[in-house]
């Protein structure tokens, strides 16, 4: 996947918007599993893995965008202060060092790199803020998946002592999520 300035905010937004749908689908798959429908367990597991994959992808996009912003900032530093420093595997920093060695460290290039670094950092911060603001909703969705995965072992009894703690955690997270949205 190509990393752009919109990647991290888009992945975070899509993940957060899909949490309600994912919980509904998980509940429907769990009811189908309880009714003994064929393939319901696999469907529930697939939905849970899709959610965890999307969460990891959004978090990774934030990290990648921040690291790219740092690379642009390092390139600006190299061009502005004309100090190439040690070897770095980044193509952005390598290009800045080549520009410096060729003598083409002009102010327009520095300004463009500063602008790219600022946009990348802003995008990563927006996405991270969005993920932090929806932390209760994301936790509730993850706990919902865990609870529904534990239900077959408890005979689909939500009051079973083996899953009592997990159910209480989920209910607390769901209440926290509702309060955060209100």
URDADA-V383252 format. One record per residue. N is the residue number from 0. RES is the residue in three letters. PSI is psi in whole degrees, -180 to 180 (999 if undefined). OMEGA is omega in whole degrees, 0 to 359 (none if undefined). BURIAL is + if it has 16 or more other C-alpha atoms within 10 Angstrom, else -. Layout:
n & res & psi & omega & burial
N & RES & PSI & OMEGA & BURIAL
N & RES & PSI & OMEGA & BURIAL
//
This chain:
n & res & psi & omega & burial
0 & UNK & 135 & 178 & -
1 & UNK & 132 & 180 & -
2 & UNK & 121 & 176 & -
3 & UNK & 179 & 180 & -
4 & UNK & -18 & 181 & +
5 & UNK & -9 & 186 & -
6 & UNK & -56 & 184 & +
7 & UNK & -49 & 179 & +
8 & UNK & -36 & 180 & +
9 & UNK & -46 & 179 & -
10 & UNK & -41 & 179 & +
11 & UNK & -45 & 181 & +
12 & UNK & -46 & 181 & +
13 & UNK & -39 & 178 & -
14 & UNK & -47 & 183 & +
15 & UNK & -40 & 179 & +
16 & UNK & -25 & 184 & -
17 & UNK & -5 & 185 & -
18 & UNK & -42 & 179 & +
19 & UNK & -44 & 178 & -
20 & UNK & -43 & 181 & -
21 & UNK & -42 & 178 & +
22 & UNK & -41 & 178 & +
23 & UNK & -46 & 180 & -
24 & UNK & -38 & 177 & +
25 & UNK & -44 & 180 & +
26 & UNK & -42 & 179 & +
27 & UNK & -41 & 179 & -
28 & UNK & -37 & 179 & +
29 & UNK & -40 & 177 & +
30 & UNK & -40 & 177 & +
31 & UNK & -38 & 178 & +
32 & UNK & -41 & 179 & +
33 & UNK & -36 & 179 & -
34 & UNK & -9 & 177 & -
35 & UNK & 20 & 179 & -
36 & UNK & 143 & 181 & -
37 & UNK & 135 & 178 & -
38 & UNK & 0 & 182 & -
39 & UNK & -37 & 179 & +
40 & UNK & -45 & 180 & +
41 & UNK & -38 & 178 & -
42 & UNK & -45 & 179 & +
43 & UNK & -44 & 179 & +
44 & UNK & -38 & 180 & +
45 & UNK & -43 & 179 & -
46 & UNK & -42 & 179 & +
47 & UNK & -43 & 180 & +
48 & UNK & -34 & 177 & -
49 & UNK & -44 & 179 & -
50 & UNK & -47 & 181 & +
51 & UNK & -36 & 178 & +
52 & UNK & -42 & 179 & -
53 & UNK & -39 & 178 & +
54 & UNK & -46 & 178 & +
55 & UNK & -40 & 180 & -
56 & UNK & -40 & 179 & +
57 & UNK & -44 & 179 & +
58 & UNK & -40 & 179 & +
59 & UNK & -37 & 178 & -
60 & UNK & -38 & 177 & +
61 & UNK & -47 & 180 & +
62 & UNK & -44 & 181 & +
63 & UNK & -40 & 180 & +
64 & UNK & -40 & 177 & +
65 & UNK & -41 & 180 & +
66 & UNK & -35 & 176 & +
67 & UNK & -39 & 177 & +
68 & UNK & -40 & 178 & +
69 & UNK & -37 & 177 & +
70 & UNK & -43 & 177 & +
71 & UNK & -41 & 179 & +
72 & UNK & -39 & 177 & +
73 & UNK & -38 & 178 & +
74 & UNK & -40 & 177 & +
75 & UNK & -44 & 180 & +
76 & UNK & -43 & 180 & +
77 & UNK & -45 & 183 & +
78 & UNK & -37 & 183 & +
79 & UNK & -44 & 185 & -
80 & UNK & 1 & 176 & -
81 & UNK & 45 & 178 & -
82 & UNK & 101 & 185 & -
83 & UNK & -31 & 179 & +
84 & UNK & -164 & 184 & -
85 & UNK & 172 & 179 & -
86 & UNK & 141 & 176 & -
87 & UNK & 134 & 185 & -
88 & UNK & -5 & 183 & -
89 & UNK & 133 & 177 & -
90 & UNK & -30 & 179 & -
91 & UNK & -46 & 180 & +
92 & UNK & -38 & 177 & +
93 & UNK & -41 & 178 & +
94 & UNK & -38 & 178 & -
95 & UNK & -39 & 179 & +
96 & UNK & -39 & 177 & +
97 & UNK & -41 & 177 & -
98 & UNK & -41 & 180 & +
99 & UNK & -43 & 181 & +
100 & UNK & -28 & 178 & -
101 & UNK & -6 & 178 & -
102 & UNK & 27 & 181 & -
103 & UNK & 39 & 179 & -
104 & UNK & 73 & 182 & +
105 & UNK & 160 & 183 & -
106 & UNK & -30 & 180 & -
107 & UNK & -43 & 178 & -
108 & UNK & -44 & 179 & +
109 & UNK & -43 & 180 & +
110 & UNK & -42 & 179 & -
111 & UNK & -41 & 178 & -
112 & UNK & -39 & 176 & +
113 & UNK & -42 & 179 & +
114 & UNK & -43 & 179 & -
115 & UNK & -41 & 179 & +
116 & UNK & -42 & 180 & +
117 & UNK & -44 & 180 & +
118 & UNK & -40 & 179 & +
119 & UNK & -44 & 180 & +
120 & UNK & -43 & 179 & +
121 & UNK & -42 & 180 & +
122 & UNK & -43 & 179 & +
123 & UNK & -41 & 179 & +
124 & UNK & -38 & 176 & +
125 & UNK & -46 & 181 & +
126 & UNK & -42 & 180 & +
127 & UNK & -41 & 178 & +
128 & UNK & -41 & 179 & -
129 & UNK & -42 & 179 & -
130 & UNK & -39 & 179 & +
131 & UNK & -41 & 179 & -
132 & UNK & -30 & 181 & -
133 & UNK & 18 & 183 & +
134 & UNK & -39 & 180 & +
135 & UNK & -42 & 180 & +
136 & UNK & -42 & 179 & +
137 & UNK & -41 & 178 & +
138 & UNK & -41 & 179 & +
139 & UNK & -40 & 179 & +
140 & UNK & -43 & 179 & +
141 & UNK & -44 & 179 & +
142 & UNK & -33 & 177 & +
143 & UNK & -43 & 177 & +
144 & UNK & -42 & 178 & +
145 & UNK & -44 & 181 & +
146 & UNK & -46 & 181 & +
147 & UNK & -28 & 176 & +
148 & UNK & -30 & 181 & +
149 & UNK & -19 & 183 & +
150 & UNK & -43 & 180 & +
151 & UNK & -35 & 178 & -
152 & UNK & -21 & 180 & -
153 & UNK & 15 & 179 & -
154 & UNK & 28 & 180 & -
155 & UNK & 29 & 177 & +
156 & UNK & 109 & 182 & -
157 & UNK & -15 & 180 & +
158 & UNK & 3 & 182 & -
159 & UNK & 138 & 183 & -
160 & UNK & -27 & 181 & -
161 & UNK & -28 & 182 & -
162 & UNK & 11 & 183 & +
163 & UNK & -47 & 180 & -
164 & UNK & -43 & 180 & -
165 & UNK & -40 & 179 & +
166 & UNK & -41 & 179 & +
167 & UNK & -41 & 177 & -
168 & UNK & -44 & 180 & +
169 & UNK & -45 & 181 & +
170 & UNK & -40 & 178 & -
171 & UNK & -43 & 179 & -
172 & UNK & -39 & 179 & +
173 & UNK & -41 & 177 & +
174 & UNK & -42 & 178 & -
175 & UNK & -39 & 179 & +
176 & UNK & -43 & 179 & +
177 & UNK & -42 & 180 & -
178 & UNK & -38 & 180 & -
179 & UNK & -34 & 180 & -
180 & UNK & -25 & 184 & -
181 & UNK & 999 & none & -
//
